[in-house]
Amino acid sequence: MDSKKKSSAEAEGSKERGLVHVWQAGSFSLTPERLPGWGGKTVLQAALGVKHGVLLTEDGEVYSFGTLPWKSESAEVCPSSPLLESALVGQRVVTVATGSFHSGAVTESGAVYMWGENAAGQCAVANQQYVPEPSSVSISDSETSPMLAVRILQLACGEEHTLALSISREIWAWGTGCQLGLITTTFPVTKPQKVEHLAGRVVLQVACGAFHSLALVQCLPPQDLKPVPERCNQCSQLLITMTDKEDHVIISDSHCCPLGVTLSESQTENHASTAASPQTDALDGPGEVFENTLVETELNVGNIEATNGSAVSSQQNVAGTAKVSSAKMAPSYPDTQAVTAYLQKLSEQEEKPPQVQPPVEEAGPDLHSPPTTSTSALNSLVVSCASAVGVRVAATYEAGALSLKKVMNFYSAAPGETGAQLGSAPTGPESLKDLREEQVKQESMQGKKSSSLVDIREEEAEGGSRRLSLPGLLSQVSPRLLRKAARVKTRTVVLTPTYSGEADALLPSLRTEVWTWGKGKEGQLGHGDVLPRLQPLCVKCLDGKEVIHLEAGGSHSLALTAKSQVYSWGSNTFGQLGHSDFPTTVPRLAKVSSENGVWSVAAGQDYSLFLVDTKDFQPGLYYSGRQDPAEGDTLPENPAGTKTPVLLSCNKLGYISRVTAGKDSYLALVDKNIMGYIASLHELATTERRFYSKLSDIKSQILRPLLSLENLGTVPTVQLLQEVASRFSKLCYLIGQHGASLSSFLQGVKEARSLVIMKHSSLFLDSYTEYCTSVSNFLVMGGFQLLAKPAIDFLNKNQELLQDLSEVNDENTQLMEILNTLFFLPVRRLHNYAKVLLKLATCFEVHLQNIRCCRIPVFVMNLLLSISAGRGRKQSTRWASGRPFPGK
C-alpha cells in the first residue's frame, strides 16, 4: 500500500516538474509543442543533435527520440515515442550529451557509454560505421602504474569528436580533427587520449561545437612573493629605500610606524640588545635597527631600493671592475676610513685604461670585534649604492664626500660613544635624535662656501625629513621630486580576494579562463583571427570576466559570466551572437535585455537561446538567430535572422529551468509552481544574482577609484576603510559564487536540503559577520566624515551614482546617510535570506525542520538589533508575515 502511494505521488510530481516543451528553430509559434509520445517522467536533462535527442530522467534512465539511423531494427529508426536505452538500465546515469549524430552518457560510477554514428571514431570504437547500442568506453591513464581507470564527470560531443572531463579535472579526447587538441596526425583516434596541453590545470567544464572545442579552466593561484627582510614587523612597510636619478642616489630611512614607535627609540633598544648579545649576526642589523618604525614612501625618482643581506641577490658589474655579487657577500667595514678606502679603490680603477678582467670577489677584513647594527646597515647601503650607480660612484666621489660623511655620522655612533658626546645632556631618544640632526646641519654648512643661499635653505628644509643623497648633494636634486618622494603611499588593497579553501571547495570558482582550439574559419575560437588551433589557447580578452559556463554552437560560441552577462563570438550570419558589433572574431557583449540579467544560455546550429531574470522571478526566454517565415509571425526587417534577441511568449508554460538547442529544434524543461516552492527557489536565485551585480558595481565604480586616490585621510582612517573594502570584496565574491551555484541548482533535482546556504550556513555567517564588524568599526571611529578632501570631492561628484546604487529615492538625503545606507545593503540582504527560507518552510512542511536548523534568521535578528540600534532606529522583531523572529 505504501509503495502504491509512493508511486502515485511520484506520478503526480512528474506532471509538475521536468515537463518537456519543443520549439522548431526559426519559428515564433505562440505555443510550443509537447514532446510526442512522452509519458510523463520527470526529466532532469536533455540534449539535442541534428535530428535526434536524448532525455535523462530523475531515476537515471536514458531515452532517445527523433531519427536514429544507427539502430538495427527498422522500428527503432524513427520511433513514435522516446525509446528507452535498455543497455543503460541499472547503471544510474547522471549526465548525457549529444553530438551531431552520436550520443554519450556518464554513469554514477564515472563510466562512459557511447552510441550512434562512428565514422570518425567519435564513439571510441575502431572500424565500425555505427554503434547501435550504448557501448562502454575504456579510459585508462598510462602514466600510472598499474594503469588505473579514469572516472569521468562530464561529456561534450561535436560532429566528429568527443571530449570527456575526468574527476581529476583533465580532458580526454577521441574522434577526428584538430578540435581534439591532441599531438597527433593519425585519425581517427579511437582510444581516448589526454589533452596534454592542459595537464596540470583545473578544468571546470568542456563544450564542443561542430568542429571546435572550449574549456573553462580555473586560474592559477597567485605566486607567493618572497618575504622582504627589510620591513617593519608591525606595519610591514619598507625600512630603507634608495632610488637612482642621473648621477645621484637618494636614500630614505624616514620610517615612522603608524603604531607610534619612533626611530630613535627603536635604535636605542637595538643598540642595547646588540651590547647584550655581541654574537648577533651583523646582516640582521637593518631589520632590527628600524623595526616598527616606517611609513612607506613612494620614491618616483628611480626604481632601485636598498635592501639588506637576504634581499639583495645580485648586482651589476662595474664597467669591468670588481663585481659586487650581493649584500651578503659584500665586505663589512667598521668605520669611515674603511669606507673611504673602498671608494678610493673604485676611483683608482676608473682612472686605469678599460680592459676586460675577470671579476674578483673581495673578502672582507677579519674583524676581531662584532660590528654594530648601525654600521652593518651603512655597509649594506654603501654596497648597494656602489653596485647600482657603477662607475659614477668613483667619478663623483669627491663631490659626494660630504653626503657620505653625513650618512656615516648619522648611523655609525655606538651607544658608548653617544653617551660620551652628550656629556651631561639628557640621554633620551629625542635628545639623541636632535643632536645628530644638528651635527648633520653643521657639517653640511662647512662644505657650502660655493653654494647659493637658496640651495642651502632648500637642503636644510629637506634635511628635516632626513632625505640623504649619495654621492651627490641634495641641492643637485629637484626639490619638486623630493617633495613627491616624501608623500605617504597607502598600502594597496587587492579587491580580488585570495583563494579560500572551504568556499572554493563548495561553490563554483569565479577565477576562470576560457581556452579554445579547433577550426576557426568563422572566428569561433575568439582569438581575433580565423586560423585553426591544434592546441588549446587562452582567450585573453575574457580574463577577469568571471565566466561560469560555456556553450558552443555550429560556428559560434557563448560565455556566461557571474554578473549575468553573455559574451559571444564567431559566425553572426543570422544574428545568433545577439549583437551586430564587428569584428565577431573576439568576444563581445550580447545585447539581450537592458533591464534583466541572463542566467542560462544554449547554442544551436545557427541560433542562440537566453534565459533571463524578470521582475516576477519567472524566467523569460529570448531567441536570437535564424528565423523562418511562418504564418502569423511578425518578422523583423531582416528575413534571414533576428537583429536583436526576441522574447518568446512562454509565461503560461511555467518556470523554465533549462534550455537546450539542436539544429532544427530547441527544447525547454519546465516546472510548475508547486505551492509556491519553485517560485521561492527562483526568487532566491534571482535576487542573489542581482545582489552580486550590485555589489560588483559598488566595488568597481566606488571602492576601486576611491582607494586609488593619493590622499584619503589619516593613517587610522585609511586602515579602517581598507579593512571595509577588503571584507566587502570577500563578501562580494562569496555572493557571486553562491549565485552561480543557485543557477546550477535550478537545473537539478531542486532538493531544498542540498542548498549550500542551508548545509553550510556558517560559511555565510562568518563572511557577513566580518564585514558588518568592519563597517561598524569604521563608523564608530568617524566613518566617511574623516576622509580627506579629495575623497569627499570624489564622493560628492558621484552622489547621483551613490543614490542609484543605494536605492535612495529622496534627493534631499545627505551624502553621509547615502553612504551609510549603501554599505549596510548586506544587512538588508540577510533579512531577505530569512524571508525566502521561511517561504520554503511554509510551502513544504517536509523541509520545515531543516529550515529551522539554519541559523540565518536568528543571526539576522541579532545583527539588525545590535548594529542598526547604533543608528537610532527601532527594529521590528517580527517578519513581514507577523510571525516573531526565532528565538524571541
C-alpha positions in Angstrom: 0.0 0.0 0.0 2.8 2.3 0.8 4.5 1.6 -2.5 1.3 2.4 -4.3 1.0 5.7 -2.5 4.7 6.5 -3.3 4.3 5.7 -7.0 1.2 7.8 -7.2 2.9 10.7 -5.5 5.8 10.4 -7.9 3.5 10.3 -10.9 1.7 13.4 -9.6 5.0 15.1 -9.1 6.2 14.2 -12.5 3.3 16.1 -14.0 4.5 19.3 -12.4 8.3 19.1 -12.7 10.6 18.4 -15.7 8.0 19.0 -18.4 9.4 18.9 -21.9 8.4 21.5 -24.5 9.8 21.7 -28.0 10.0 24.6 -30.5 11.0 24.5 -34.1 14.1 26.7 -34.7 13.3 29.8 -36.6 9.6 29.6 -35.7 7.8 32.1 -33.5 4.9 29.9 -32.6 2.9 31.2 -29.7 2.7 27.8 -28.0 5.4 25.2 -28.2 4.7 21.5 -28.7 4.8 18.9 -26.1 7.3 16.1 -26.9 5.2 13.5 -28.8 4.7 10.2 -27.1 6.4 11.2 -23.8 4.7 9.5 -20.9 5.4 11.9 -18.0 8.6 11.0 -16.1 10.4 13.9 -14.6 13.2 14.9 -16.9 16.4 16.4 -15.4 18.5 16.9 -18.6 18.0 16.9 -22.3 20.4 17.1 -25.3 19.7 17.6 -29.0 21.7 16.7 -32.1 20.9 17.4 -35.7 17.9 15.1 -36.0 17.8 13.2 -32.6 17.7 13.9 -28.9 18.3 12.3 -25.5 16.4 12.6 -22.3 17.7 11.8 -18.8 15.0 11.2 -16.2 15.1 11.7 -12.4 15.7 8.0 -11.8 18.7 7.8 -14.0 17.2 6.3 -17.2 18.0 7.4 -20.7 15.6 7.8 -23.6 16.4 8.6 -27.2 14.0 10.2 -29.7 14.0 11.5 -33.3 15.7 9.9 -36.2 18.0 7.1 -35.1 19.6 5.6 -38.3 22.2 3.6 -36.2 19.5 1.3 -34.7 19.5 -2.2 -36.0 15.7 -2.6 -36.1 13.7 -0.6 -38.6 11.0 0.1 -36.0 13.6 1.9 -33.9 15.0 4.1 -36.6 12.1 6.6 -36.3 10.3 5.7 -33.1 6.9 7.3 -32.4 7.8 7.9 -28.8 11.1 8.2 -26.9 13.0 4.9 -26.8 14.5 3.6 -23.6 18.2 2.7 -23.9 17.9 -0.7 -22.3 21.7 -1.2 -22.2 21.9 1.5 -19.6 19.2 0.2 -17.3 20.5 -0.3 -13.8 23.6 2.0 -14.5 22.2 5.1 -12.9 23.2 7.7 -15.5 24.0 11.2 -14.1 24.6 13.2 -17.3 24.1 12.9 -21.1 25.4 14.6 -24.2 24.8 14.6 -27.9 26.9 15.4 -31.0 25.5 15.9 -34.5 24.8 12.2 -34.9 26.0 10.4 -31.8 25.3 10.4 -28.1 27.0 9.7 -24.8 26.2 9.1 -21.2 28.1 9.1 -17.9 27.1 6.8 -15.0 27.2 7.5 -11.3 30.4 5.4 -11.1 32.2 7.6 -13.7 31.9 5.1 -16.6 31.3 6.4 -20.2 28.9 4.9 -22.7 28.7 6.0 -26.4 26.4 5.1 -29.3 25.4 6.4 -32.7 27.4 7.3 -35.8 31.1 6.3 -35.6 32.6 7.1 -39.0 35.1 9.5 -37.4 35.7 7.3 -34.3 33.6 9.7 -32.1 32.2 6.7 -30.3 35.7 5.3 -29.5 35.1 2.1 -31.5 37.5 1.1 -34.2 36.4 0.1 -37.8 32.7 0.4 -37.2 30.3 2.7 -39.0 27.6 2.7 -36.4 27.3 1.8 -32.7 23.7 0.8 -32.3 23.6 0.3 -28.5 25.4 2.2 -25.7 28.9 0.8 -25.6 31.3 1.2 -22.7 34.4 3.3 -23.4 37.6 2.3 -21.7 39.6 5.3 -20.4 42.8 4.5 -18.6 45.8 6.6 -17.6 49.0 5.0 -18.9 51.1 7.3 -16.7 50.0 5.4 -13.6 51.5 2.0 -12.7 49.5 -0.1 -12.7 47.1 1.6 -15.2 44.0 3.0 -13.4 40.6 3.5 -14.9 39.7 7.2 -15.3 36.4 8.3 -13.8 34.5 10.9 -15.8 32.4 13.8 -14.7 31.1 15.4 -17.9 30.9 14.7 -21.6 30.7 17.1 -24.6 30.2 15.9 -28.2 30.8 17.6 -31.5 30.2 16.4 -35.1 33.3 14.2 -35.3 34.8 14.3 -31.8 34.1 13.8 -28.1 35.6 15.3 -25.0 35.4 13.9 -21.5 36.3 15.7 -18.3 37.7 13.4 -15.6 37.3 13.6 -11.9 40.9 14.8 -11.7 39.9 17.7 -13.9 41.8 16.6 -17.0 40.4 16.4 -20.6 40.3 13.2 -22.6 39.5 13.3 -26.3 38.8 10.9 -29.2 37.5 11.2 -32.7 38.9 13.1 -35.7 40.2 16.6 -36.3 42.3 19.4 -34.8 39.4 20.0 -32.4 40.7 17.1 -30.3 43.7 19.2 -29.1 46.0 16.1 -29.4 49.6 16.0 -30.7 48.9 13.5 -33.4 48.4 13.3 -37.2 46.8 9.9 -37.2 43.0 9.9 -37.4 40.6 8.6 -36.3 41.6 8.4 -32.6 39.6 5.5 -31.2 41.4 5.2 -27.9 40.8 8.2 -25.6 43.9 10.3 -25.1 44.7 13.0 -22.6 44.9 16.6 -23.8 48.4 17.2 -22.5 48.4 21.0 -23.2 46.0 21.5 -20.2 47.5 18.8 -18.0 48.1 20.1 -14.5 45.3 22.8 -14.8 42.0 22.5 -13.1 39.4 22.3 -15.9 35.8 23.1 -14.8 33.8 22.4 -17.9 34.2 21.4 -21.6 32.0 22.3 -24.6 32.0 21.2 -28.2 30.9 22.9 -31.3 30.6 21.2 -34.7 34.4 21.5 -35.3 35.8 23.5 -32.3 36.2 22.9 -28.6 36.1 25.1 -25.5 37.3 24.6 -21.9 36.6 26.6 -18.8 39.8 26.5 -16.7 40.4 27.7 -13.2 43.0 30.4 -13.0 46.3 29.6 -11.4 46.7 30.8 -7.8 48.8 33.9 -7.4 52.5 33.1 -6.8 53.6 33.7 -3.2 56.0 36.6 -3.0 59.3 36.1 -1.1 59.3 38.0 2.1 61.4 41.1 2.1 63.5 41.2 5.3 63.8 45.0 5.4 60.2 45.6 6.5 58.7 46.7 9.7 57.3 43.9 11.7 54.3 45.9 12.8 53.2 47.7 9.6 55.1 45.6 7.0 56.5 48.7 5.2 59.9 49.2 3.8 62.5 50.5 6.3 65.1 51.8 3.9 64.6 52.9 0.3 67.0 54.0 -2.3 66.5 55.4 -5.8 68.9 56.3 -8.6 68.4 59.6 -10.6 71.1 60.5 -13.1 74.2 60.8 -11.1 72.5 60.9 -7.7 71.3 58.1 -5.4 68.6 59.2 -2.9 68.4 57.2 0.3 65.4 57.4 2.6 65.1 56.0 6.1 62.4 58.2 7.4 60.1 55.5 8.7 57.5 56.4 11.3 55.4 53.4 12.2 51.7 54.1 12.5 51.8 52.4 15.9 53.9 55.3 17.2 57.3 53.7 17.7 59.9 56.3 16.9 63.2 55.8 15.1 65.4 56.8 18.0 63.6 54.5 20.4 64.0 51.6 18.1 67.7 52.4 17.6 68.3 52.7 21.3 66.6 49.4 22.0 68.6 47.6 19.3 71.9 49.2 20.5 71.1 47.8 23.9 70.3 44.4 22.6 73.4 44.4 20.5 75.6 45.2 23.5 73.9 42.4 25.5 74.3 39.9 22.6 77.7 40.6 20.9 77.4 37.4 18.8 74.4 38.7 16.9 74.8 38.4 13.1 75.6 41.8 11.5 73.5 41.1 8.5 70.3 41.2 10.6 71.1 44.7 11.7 69.0 46.8 9.3 65.9 44.9 10.1 66.5 45.3 13.8 67.5 49.0 13.8 64.4 50.2 12.0 61.9 47.6 13.3 58.4 49.0 13.8 59.3 52.4 12.5 58.3 53.1 9.0 55.6 54.8 6.9 56.2 53.5 3.3 57.3 56.3 1.0 56.9 56.4 -2.8 60.2 57.1 -4.5 59.4 58.1 -8.1 63.0 59.2 -8.7 64.1 55.7 -9.6 63.3 52.0 -9.1 66.2 50.9 -7.0 65.6 50.0 -3.4 68.2 49.5 -0.7 67.8 46.1 0.8 69.7 44.1 3.4 71.6 40.9 3.1 68.9 38.4 2.0 67.0 40.9 -0.1 69.9 41.8 -2.4 70.5 38.8 -4.7 72.8 40.2 -7.4 74.3 43.4 -8.6 75.6 44.8 -11.9 79.2 44.7 -13.0 81.0 48.0 -12.5 82.4 48.6 -16.1 84.9 45.8 -16.0 85.9 46.5 -12.4 85.3 44.5 -9.2 81.9 42.7 -9.2 79.7 43.0 -6.1 77.6 39.9 -6.2 75.3 40.5 -3.2 75.0 42.3 0.0 75.5 39.0 1.9 78.9 38.6 0.1 79.8 42.2 0.5 82.7 43.2 2.7 81.9 44.7 6.1 83.6 47.9 7.1 83.6 49.1 10.7 84.4 52.8 10.2 84.7 55.8 7.9 88.3 55.1 6.9 87.4 51.7 5.6 84.5 53.0 3.5 86.7 55.8 2.1 89.4 53.3 1.2 86.9 51.1 -0.6 85.5 54.0 -2.7 89.0 55.3 -3.4 89.9 51.9 -4.8 87.0 52.1 -7.1 88.1 55.6 -8.2 91.6 54.3 -9.0 90.2 51.5 -11.1 88.2 54.1 -13.0 91.3 56.0 -14.0 93.0 52.9 -15.5 92.5 52.2 -19.2 89.5 50.0 -19.7 90.3 46.3 -20.1 88.5 43.1 -19.7 89.3 41.4 -16.4 87.6 38.6 -14.6 85.6 39.9 -11.7 87.4 39.4 -8.4 85.3 38.9 -5.3 86.8 40.8 -2.4 87.0 39.3 1.0 86.0 41.4 4.0 88.6 42.1 6.6 88.8 39.8 9.6 87.2 41.7 12.4 88.0 40.9 16.0 85.0 42.7 17.4 81.5 42.3 16.1 80.2 45.3 14.1 77.3 47.3 15.5 73.9 47.1 13.9 74.1 50.6 12.6 77.4 50.0 10.9 76.0 46.9 9.2 73.1 49.0 7.9 75.5 51.5 6.5 77.6 48.8 4.8 74.5 47.4 3.0 73.6 50.9 1.8 77.1 51.7 0.6 77.5 48.4 -1.3 74.0 48.8 -2.9 74.9 52.3 -3.9 78.2 51.3 -5.4 76.8 48.5 -7.4 73.7 50.4 -8.6 75.4 53.5 -9.9 78.5 51.8 -11.1 81.4 54.0 -12.3 79.6 57.1 -11.2 80.3 56.4 -7.5 84.0 56.7 -8.2 83.7 59.5 -10.7 81.7 61.7 -8.3 83.1 60.6 -5.0 84.9 63.9 -4.3 81.6 65.8 -4.9 79.7 63.4 -2.8 82.1 63.0 0.1 80.1 65.4 2.3 76.9 63.4 1.8 78.7 60.2 2.6 80.1 61.8 5.8 76.6 62.8 6.8 75.4 59.2 6.3 78.3 58.0 8.5 77.7 60.5 11.3 74.0 59.6 11.3 74.3 55.9 11.6 77.8 55.0 13.0 77.5 56.3 16.6 77.7 53.4 19.1 75.8 53.6 22.4 79.0 54.2 24.4 80.1 57.0 22.0 76.7 58.6 22.2 76.9 58.9 25.9 80.4 60.5 25.7 79.3 63.0 23.2 76.2 64.0 25.1 78.1 64.6 28.3 75.7 66.0 30.9 73.0 66.5 28.4 69.8 64.4 28.6 70.3 60.9 27.2 66.7 60.4 26.0 65.8 59.3 22.5 64.6 62.7 21.4 67.8 64.4 22.6 69.9 61.8 20.7 67.9 62.5 17.5 68.2 66.3 17.8 71.9 66.1 18.4 72.6 64.0 15.4 70.5 66.3 13.2 72.4 69.3 14.5 75.7 67.6 13.6 74.5 66.9 10.1 73.5 70.6 9.6 76.9 71.9 10.9 78.9 69.6 8.7 76.8 70.3 5.6 77.3 74.1 6.1 81.1 73.7 6.1 81.2 72.5 2.5 78.8 75.1 1.1 81.0 78.0 0.5 80.4 77.9 -3.2 76.7 77.1 -2.9 73.9 79.7 -3.2 71.8 80.7 -0.2 68.7 79.3 -1.9 70.4 75.8 -2.3 71.4 75.9 1.3 67.9 76.7 2.5 66.4 74.0 0.3 68.8 71.4 1.6 68.1 72.5 5.2 64.3 72.1 4.6 64.8 68.7 3.1 67.2 67.7 5.8 64.5 68.0 8.4 63.0 64.8 7.0 66.4 63.2 6.8 66.5 62.7 3.0 70.1 61.8 2.3 71.8 61.9 -1.1 74.7 59.6 -2.1 77.0 60.5 -3.7 75.7 63.9 -4.9 74.4 66.9 -2.9 70.7 67.4 -2.1 70.9 70.8 -3.9 71.5 68.9 -7.1 68.2 67.1 -6.9 65.0 68.9 -7.8 63.0 69.9 -4.7 59.8 69.0 -6.5 61.0 65.4 -6.8 61.9 65.3 -3.2 58.6 66.6 -2.1 56.9 64.0 -4.3 59.1 61.3 -2.8 58.0 62.4 0.7 54.3 61.6 0.1 52.9 58.8 2.1 51.8 55.9 -0.1 48.9 53.9 1.3 49.2 50.2 1.1 47.4 48.7 -1.9 44.3 46.7 -1.2 43.6 43.9 -3.7 39.8 43.8 -4.3 40.0 40.3 -5.7 40.1 38.1 -2.6 42.6 35.3 -2.3 41.7 31.6 -2.6 39.6 30.3 0.4 39.6 26.6 0.7 36.1 26.0 2.1 34.2 28.3 -0.2 36.1 27.2 -3.4 35.5 23.5 -2.5 31.8 24.0 -2.0 30.9 26.7 -4.6 31.9 27.3 -8.3 35.1 29.3 -8.9 34.8 32.7 -10.5 38.6 33.0 -11.2 38.4 31.4 -14.6 39.9 31.4 -18.1 38.5 30.3 -21.4 40.6 28.1 -23.7 39.6 27.2 -27.3 41.0 25.1 -30.1 39.9 23.5 -33.4 38.8 25.1 -36.6 38.3 28.8 -36.6 37.3 29.9 -40.1 34.3 31.8 -38.6 36.2 33.3 -35.7 34.5 30.9 -33.3 37.8 30.5 -31.3 37.8 34.1 -30.2 41.5 34.9 -30.9 40.8 37.8 -33.3 41.6 35.7 -36.4 40.2 32.8 -38.5 43.1 30.5 -38.1 42.8 26.9 -36.7 44.4 26.0 -33.4 45.8 22.5 -32.9 46.4 23.1 -29.2 44.3 24.9 -26.6 44.9 28.6 -26.4 43.7 31.0 -23.8 41.2 33.7 -24.9 42.9 36.6 -23.2 40.2 39.2 -23.5 38.0 37.1 -21.3 40.4 37.1 -18.4 38.8 38.6 -15.3 35.3 38.3 -16.7 34.3 35.6 -14.2 33.0 33.2 -16.8 31.0 30.4 -15.2 29.5 28.5 -18.2 30.4 27.9 -21.9 28.2 26.9 -24.9 29.3 26.1 -28.4 27.1 26.2 -31.5 27.7 25.2 -35.1 30.2 28.0 -35.7 29.8 30.4 -32.7 30.5 30.3 -29.0 28.8 31.8 -25.9 30.3 32.5 -22.4 28.0 33.3 -19.4 29.5 35.3 -16.6 28.7 35.5 -12.9 27.4 39.1 -13.5 24.6 37.7 -15.7 26.2 38.9 -18.9 26.9 36.9 -22.1 29.9 37.2 -24.3 29.5 35.8 -27.9 31.8 35.4 -30.9 32.0 33.5 -34.2 29.6 33.4 -37.1 26.9 36.0 -37.0 25.2 35.4 -40.3 21.7 35.1 -38.7 22.3 37.3 -35.7 23.0 34.4 -33.4 25.5 36.4 -31.4 22.8 38.7 -30.0 24.6 41.8 -31.3 25.7 43.4 -34.5 29.2 44.5 -33.4 32.2 43.8 -35.5 34.6 42.1 -35.6 33.0 38.9 -34.4 36.3 37.1 -34.1 36.7 38.4 -30.5 34.2 38.1 -27.6 31.7 40.9 -27.3 28.7 41.5 -25.0 25.4 40.2 -26.3 22.6 42.8 -26.0 19.9 40.6 -24.7 18.0 42.7 -22.2 18.9 46.1 -20.8 17.0 45.5 -17.6 17.4 41.8 -16.8 20.4 39.6 -16.5 21.0 36.3 -18.2 21.4 33.1 -16.1 21.4 30.3 -18.7 22.3 30.0 -22.4 22.2 27.5 -25.2 23.8 27.5 -28.6 22.2 25.8 -31.6 23.4 25.3 -35.2 22.8 29.0 -36.2 20.8 30.5 -33.3 21.2 31.1 -29.5 18.8 31.0 -26.5 19.0 33.1 -23.4 17.1 32.6 -20.1 16.8 35.9 -18.3 15.5 37.0 -14.9 12.3 39.0 -14.8 10.6 41.2 -12.2 8.2 38.4 -11.1 11.1 35.9 -10.9 9.6 33.7 -13.7 12.4 33.2 -16.3 11.9 34.8 -19.7 13.3 33.0 -22.9 14.9 35.1 -25.6 15.7 33.8 -29.1 18.4 35.2 -31.4 19.3 33.8 -34.8 17.8 32.1 -37.9 14.2 32.9 -38.5 12.0 31.1 -40.9 8.9 32.9 -42.2 5.7 31.3 -40.9 2.1 32.2 -41.0 1.1 34.6 -38.3 4.7 35.6 -37.4 5.7 39.3 -37.2 9.1 39.3 -38.8 11.7 42.0 -38.4 13.2 43.8 -41.4 15.9 41.2 -42.0 14.1 38.0 -43.1 17.3 35.8 -42.7 17.5 36.3 -38.9 16.9 38.4 -35.9 18.8 41.7 -35.5 18.3 41.6 -31.7 17.1 38.8 -29.4 13.3 38.3 -29.4 11.4 37.5 -26.2 9.2 34.4 -26.7 5.8 34.1 -25.2 6.1 31.3 -22.7 4.7 32.7 -19.4 1.9 30.2 -19.3 4.3 27.2 -19.5 5.7 27.7 -16.0 9.2 28.2 -14.7 11.8 27.2 -17.2 14.8 25.5 -15.5 16.9 24.5 -18.5 17.1 25.0 -22.3 19.0 23.1 -24.9 19.4 23.6 -28.7 20.0 21.4 -31.7 19.9 22.2 -35.4 16.2 22.4 -36.3 14.6 22.4 -32.9 15.2 23.6 -29.3 13.8 22.3 -26.1 12.9 23.6 -22.6 12.4 21.8 -19.3 9.6 23.5 -17.3 8.5 23.2 -13.7 5.0 24.1 -12.4 4.9 26.3 -9.3 4.1 23.7 -6.6 2.6 25.6 -3.7 4.9 28.4 -4.3 8.0 26.3 -3.8 9.5 26.6 -7.3 8.8 30.4 -7.2 10.6 30.7 -3.9 13.7 28.9 -5.3 13.7 31.2 -8.3 13.3 34.2 -6.1 16.3 33.2 -4.0 18.4 32.7 -7.1 17.3 35.8 -8.9 17.8 38.1 -6.0 21.2 36.6 -5.3 22.4 37.2 -8.8 21.1 40.8 -8.8 22.7 41.4 -5.5 26.0 40.3 -6.8 25.7 42.6 -9.8 25.0 45.5 -7.4 28.0 44.6 -5.2 30.2 44.3 -8.2 29.1 47.8 -9.4 29.9 49.3 -5.9 33.3 47.7 -5.9 34.2 48.7 -9.5 32.6 52.2 -9.6 33.0 53.4 -5.9 35.6 51.4 -3.9 38.2 50.9 -6.5 38.5 54.5 -7.7 38.2 55.7 -4.1 41.1 53.7 -2.9 43.2 54.8 -5.8 43.2 58.4 -4.6 46.6 59.6 -3.2 45.2 61.3 -0.1 42.4 59.6 1.7 43.0 60.9 5.2 44.8 59.9 8.4 46.5 56.5 8.7 43.9 55.0 11.1 41.1 56.2 8.9 42.7 54.7 5.8 43.4 51.4 7.5 39.7 51.1 8.7 38.5 52.0 5.2 40.8 49.4 3.7 39.5 46.8 6.1 36.0 47.6 5.0 36.9 47.3 1.3 38.7 44.0 1.9 35.8 42.4 3.8 33.4 43.9 1.2 35.3 42.3 -1.6 35.4 38.9 0.1 31.7 39.0 0.7 31.0 40.1 -2.9 33.0 37.1 -4.2 31.1 34.7 -2.0 27.8 36.1 -3.2 28.9 35.7 -6.8 29.9 32.1 -6.1 26.5 31.4 -4.4 24.6 33.0 -7.3 26.4 30.7 -9.8 25.7 27.7 -7.5 22.0 28.5 -7.4 21.8 28.7 -11.2 23.1 25.1 -11.3 20.8 24.1 -8.5 17.7 25.1 -10.5 18.8 22.8 -13.3 19.0 19.8 -11.0 16.7 17.9 -8.6 15.9 21.1 -6.6 16.1 19.5 -3.2 16.0 22.2 -0.6 18.1 20.3 1.8 21.0 20.4 -0.7 21.1 24.2 -0.7 24.6 25.4 0.2 23.2 28.2 2.3 21.3 25.5 4.3 24.1 22.9 4.7 26.9 25.4 5.3 25.3 28.4 6.8 28.4 29.2 8.9 30.3 30.0 5.7 27.9 32.8 5.0 27.5 33.9 8.6 31.3 34.3 9.1 31.7 36.4 6.0 28.7 38.6 6.9 29.9 39.0 10.5 33.4 40.0 9.4 32.0 42.6 7.0 29.5 44.1 9.5 32.1 44.3 12.1 34.5 46.2 9.9 31.7 48.6 8.8 30.8 49.2 12.5 34.4 49.8 13.5 34.7 52.3 10.6 31.5 54.2 11.5 32.3 54.2 15.2 35.6 55.9 14.6 34.0 58.6 12.5 33.3 56.9 9.2 33.3 58.8 5.9 33.3 62.2 7.6 37.0 61.7 8.4 38.1 61.2 4.8 40.3 63.9 3.3 39.0 66.5 0.8 39.9 64.6 -2.4 37.9 61.6 -1.2 34.9 63.8 -0.2 35.1 65.6 -3.6 35.0 62.2 -5.4 32.0 61.1 -3.4 30.2 64.4 -4.0 30.9 64.2 -7.7 29.3 60.7 -7.8 26.4 61.3 -5.4 23.8 60.5 -8.1 25.5 57.2 -8.7 25.6 56.5 -5.0 21.9 57.2 -4.7 21.1 54.8 -7.6 23.3 52.0 -6.1 21.9 52.5 -2.5 18.3 52.7 -3.8 17.7 56.0 -2.0 14.9 57.9 -3.8 14.9 61.1 -1.7 17.1 63.7 -3.5 17.5 65.7 -0.3 19.2 62.8 1.5 22.7 63.8 2.8 25.8 62.3 1.4 26.8 60.6 4.6 23.4 59.0 5.0 23.5 57.7 1.5 26.9 56.1 2.1 25.8 54.5 5.3 22.7 53.1 3.5 24.9 51.8 0.7 27.3 49.9 2.9 24.5 48.4 5.0 23.0 46.8 2.0 24.3 43.4 3.0 22.4 43.6 6.3 19.2 44.1 4.2 20.2 41.1 2.1 20.4 38.9 5.3 16.8 39.9 6.0 15.8 38.8 2.5 17.5 35.4 3.0 15.4 34.8 6.1 12.1 35.7 4.3 12.8 33.4 1.4 13.9 30.5 3.6 10.7 30.9 5.7 8.7 30.8 2.5 10.3 27.5 1.6 9.4 26.2 5.0 5.8 27.4 4.6 5.5 25.7 1.2 6.7 22.3 2.2 6.5 21.1 5.8 8.9 18.3 5.0 11.6 21.0 4.8 10.5 22.8 7.9 12.8 21.1 10.4 15.8 21.6 8.1 14.9 25.3 7.6 14.6 25.9 11.3 18.1 24.4 11.8 19.5 27.2 9.7 21.0 29.9 11.9 20.5 32.7 9.4 17.1 34.0 10.7 18.5 34.2 14.3 21.6 35.9 13.0 19.5 38.4 11.1 17.6 39.3 14.2 20.6 39.7 16.4 22.5 41.6 13.7 19.7 44.0 12.9 19.1 44.8 16.6 22.8 45.2 17.5 24.2 47.1 14.5 21.2 49.1 13.5 20.4 50.1 17.0 23.6 52.2 16.9 21.9 54.2 14.2 19.0 55.1 16.4 16.4 53.0 14.6 14.0 50.7 16.3 13.9 47.3 14.6 10.9 45.1 14.3 11.1 41.7 16.0 8.6 40.1 13.6 8.8 39.0 10.0 6.5 40.5 7.3 4.1 37.6 7.9 3.6 38.7 11.5 5.5 35.7 13.0 8.1 36.6 15.6 11.8 36.0 14.9 13.0 32.6 16.0 14.5 32.8 19.5 12.2 35.5 20.7 
